[in-house]
Amino acid sequence: MKLVITDVSVLFDLFHIKVLSEFFALDIEIYITVFVYDEIVNQEQIKEFEEFRQTGKLIVLDLSQEEEEQVINFKTKRNLKSIPDKTML
């Protein structure tokens, strides 16, 4: 099974209740875009999430320049205006 995380707050919640290891131990592929991943700015969180990224438990998708331009120009509803939000559509 594949799971796409569209909002970094999901990861923050898992971090704060200290269940990241259990979450990433699930038999699923977990994806986010680099724009969503870059919203992680707390050094302690970066360190922990980077471990899951390095082991392949968290798959961070890069966008090509063309895809980035499409995302920037993509018209969305009012509540999906940020670039990280748009990258997951």
C-alpha positions as CSV (number, residue, x, y, z in Angstrom):
1,M,0.0,0.0,0.0
2,K,1.1,3.6,-0.6
3,L,0.4,6.6,1.6
4,V,0.8,10.1,0.4
5,I,1.2,12.7,3.2
6,T,-0.2,16.0,2.0
7,D,0.5,18.1,5.1
8,V,3.6,18.1,7.2
9,S,1.4,18.6,10.4
10,V,0.6,14.9,10.2
11,L,4.3,14.1,10.7
12,F,4.6,16.7,13.5
13,D,1.7,15.1,15.3
14,L,3.3,11.7,15.1
15,F,6.6,13.2,16.3
16,H,5.0,14.9,19.3
17,I,3.2,11.8,20.5
18,K,6.4,9.8,20.0
19,V,5.0,7.1,17.6
20,L,7.2,7.8,14.5
21,S,9.0,4.4,14.8
22,E,5.8,2.5,15.0
23,F,4.3,4.5,12.1
24,F,7.3,4.0,9.8
25,A,7.4,0.3,10.8
26,L,4.0,-0.2,9.0
27,D,4.2,-2.2,5.8
28,I,3.4,0.8,3.6
29,E,5.3,3.2,1.3
30,I,5.1,6.7,2.7
31,Y,5.5,9.6,0.3
32,I,5.8,13.4,0.5
33,T,7.1,16.0,-1.8
34,V,10.3,17.9,-1.2
35,F,8.2,21.1,-0.7
36,V,6.3,19.4,2.2
37,Y,9.5,18.0,3.6
38,D,11.2,21.4,3.5
39,E,8.5,22.7,5.9
40,I,10.3,20.7,8.7
41,V,12.6,23.3,10.3
42,N,13.0,22.1,13.9
43,Q,16.5,20.6,14.1
44,E,15.4,17.7,16.3
45,Q,12.6,16.9,13.9
46,I,14.9,17.2,10.9
47,K,17.3,14.7,12.5
48,E,14.6,12.1,13.2
49,F,12.8,12.5,9.8
50,E,16.1,12.3,7.9
51,E,16.8,8.9,9.5
52,F,13.6,7.6,8.0
53,R,14.4,9.2,4.7
54,Q,17.9,7.7,4.6
55,T,16.5,4.2,5.3
56,G,13.9,4.5,2.6
57,K,10.9,4.5,5.0
58,L,10.0,8.1,4.0
59,I,10.2,8.7,0.3
60,V,10.6,12.4,-0.7
61,L,9.6,13.2,-4.2
62,D,11.5,15.8,-6.1
63,L,9.7,17.8,-8.8
64,S,11.3,18.8,-12.2
65,Q,11.5,22.4,-13.1
66,E,8.5,22.0,-15.4
67,E,6.5,20.4,-12.7
68,E,7.3,23.2,-10.3
69,E,6.1,25.8,-12.8
70,Q,2.9,23.8,-13.3
71,V,2.4,23.8,-9.5
72,I,3.0,27.5,-9.2
73,N,0.6,28.3,-11.9
74,F,-2.0,25.8,-10.9
75,K,-5.3,27.5,-9.9
76,T,-6.8,26.1,-6.8
77,K,-9.5,26.9,-4.3
78,R,-8.8,29.4,-1.6
79,N,-7.7,26.8,1.1
80,L,-5.0,25.2,-1.2
81,K,-2.9,28.2,-2.1
82,S,0.5,27.2,-0.7
83,I,3.1,25.6,-3.0
84,P,3.6,22.5,-0.7
85,D,-0.2,22.0,-0.7
86,K,-0.4,22.2,-4.4
87,T,2.5,19.8,-5.0
88,M,0.4,17.0,-3.5
89,L,-2.5,17.4,-6.0
